[in-house]
Amino acid sequence: MSTDLTDWIGKSRRVTDRMDPGHTACVAATLGDAAPAHGDALPALWHWAFFLETVPLVNTGTDGHPARGGFLPPADNRNRMWAGGRVSFNAPLLVGVEAHKTSTVTAIDEKQGRTGSLLFVTVRHDIEQNGTLVISEEQDIVYREPSPPKLKGSEPSPVAQWSQPVDPTPVLLFRYSAVTFNSHRIHYDYPYVTGTEGYPGLVVHGPMIATLMCRAFVAANPRATPRHLAYRGLRPLIAPTPFTVAGTLSAPGQARLWAEQEGTLAHQAELRFES
């Protein structure tokens, strides 16, 4: 690539959010959960619906994402995916209380995969509220050259101690795109996702899958407090085929979480928690 991508390492931006209770209610309605009240703790990973990047339409790319070459490095003619990440939950993030998120590009790495060149970008996010660092996160973004996506799973899903079915309807995907201000067209634009990016249908959001995996854990272990999550996507989940989020306790204070479809893994995570 002609641009020296090392110029983007260290780029940083800061966003403030009031953690609006009205928007929290929209997230709750989307996920089918009760809405936390003003001053309550936000459920795990709901922070992805806040601190939104509200770029004008004229500053979006053909894929619906913000045009590249601003905060994130340019990766023209490549398809963007949220590959995984690591999140530390240091303290509760409270609804209705102003918070600040600082995002920094920390690493850029070009690799060769089975389907071509892959550009990995790591972004660190630190969220502060009332002078306390409440969430620390590293997000892995991958830009891949256009190629047929991997759709079939090969690793069988483990035996679960808990599970929840998920029906990824187009309305659910549209609503999650709306509450996260995610305009990536693979989640709602059927002609684009099938004709341009080569998927057989709408793609379920990786962040929503991780959120649902955590929700299933909390429902099965109501006395546990999540402390650290490491998650990654193995393959996309395509709507409207149902899938399951599930998990099992793997050791004291540790759990293995996953999303499965037709008996094989699609996403997986390791969670550390306190009881």
Buried (B, 14 or more C-beta within 10 A) or exposed (E): EEEEBEEBBEBEEEBEBEBEBEBBBBBBEBBEEEBBEEEBBBBBBBBBBBBBBEBEEEEBBEBBBBBBEBBBBBBEEBBBBBBBBBBBBBBBBBBBBEBBBBBBBBEBEEEEEEEEBBBBBBBBBBBBBEEEEBBBBBBBBBBBBEEEBEBEBEEEBBEBBBBBEBEBEBEBBEBBBBBBEBBBBBBBBBEBBBEBBEBEBBBBBBBBBBBBBBBBBBEBBEEBEBBBBBBBBBBBBBBEEEBBBBBBBBEEEEBBBBBBBEEBBBBBBBBBBEE
